[in-house]
Amino acid sequence: MNLSIKTITCMLSICCAAAQAAPFAYVANERTGNISIIDIATDTVVGDIAAGKKPRGMTASKDGKQLFVSDQPANALQIIDVAARKLTGKVDIGESPEGVYRSPDGKWLAVAVEEDNSVYFINVASGRQEFKVKTEGKNPEHAVFSRDSKWVFVSAEEADIVDVIDVAARKQVASIKVGKRPRGIGFTPDGKFAYVACEIDNNVHAIDVATRKVLAVIPAGVRVNGVTVHPNSKTVYVSNGGDNNISVIDVASNKVTKTIAVGQRPWNMAITADGKKLYVANGRSNSVSVIDTEKLDKVNDIKVGELPWGVYIPE
């Protein structure tokens, strides 16, 4: 079969585009100051990106072209060009930034800044900080947008509440009583519920987003921490840092249905867009565990950098 130069060029362009669009998981490694890039198809590390001295929270622009990573010692949000795999800029923010989240509508980044007891809001289009909101809880760690982008739920390590920020009003408007030391927060994709891990109490609080009422308190493992929700809104996964495992919660019953062993001190996690694989950062194992969510079994352990804080998978 003879192919024209035009046809061959077109085929090569399609192949290159497919390679660039390959699904990746990004892992922030605090101690080595870089981001490990995992090819989700093969579960292998295919590269890394320098990301300051101590990268932690991470998210991406809605088009997936930029990564935004908090760098704790630099008091900055680092901006990474995904295609070039290099730092291209930064936004100076308050002291000791941690969790970074993008609003589902793509307009805002929310950064939890521990020492300032505030959430900083960055305009994605301009790359500039537009405002910040002081939180009632001290030492905020996560600041997660509701599915409609109207609210931000904030967890703080020195608190027993979740602060609620009205994004349009640019102020805190409520707080929800939960357990001691709330950490990870996950909203179900249907927007109805939020799940909050409370580390000291070893439980997870299920919250009705519309009424801001706690519907259930679910016993989990020791030092429960990260929260990730399946795209089908039916299952919640929480990491238990002291037990080295993951609890699987059924949303319908709000009960733990299984635990899955992973590495040491599992922390923040991410799930693939199709919901088939869950990636768990194991801080003390310097690895990421991969869980098959259909079989509910660990299927892989991937070596990454030192002290991985969490995993991010673009939508």
Buried (B, 14 or more C-beta within 10 A) or exposed (E): EEEEEEEEEEEEEEEEEEEEEEBBBBBBBBBBBBBBBBBBEEBEBEEBBBBBEBBBBBBBBBEEEBBBBBBBEBBBBBBBBBEEBEBEEBBEBBEBBBBBBBBBBEBBBBBBBBBBBBBBBBBBEEBEBEBBBEBBBEBBBBBBBBBEBBBBBBBBBEBBBBBBBBBEEEEBEBBBEBBBBBBBBBBBBBBBBBBBBBBBBBBBBBBBBEEBEBEBBBEBBEBBBBBBBBBEBBBBBBBBBBBBBBBBBBBEEBEBEEBBEBBEBBBBBBBBEEBBBBBBBBBBBBBBBBBBBEEBEBEBBBEBBEBBBBBBBBE
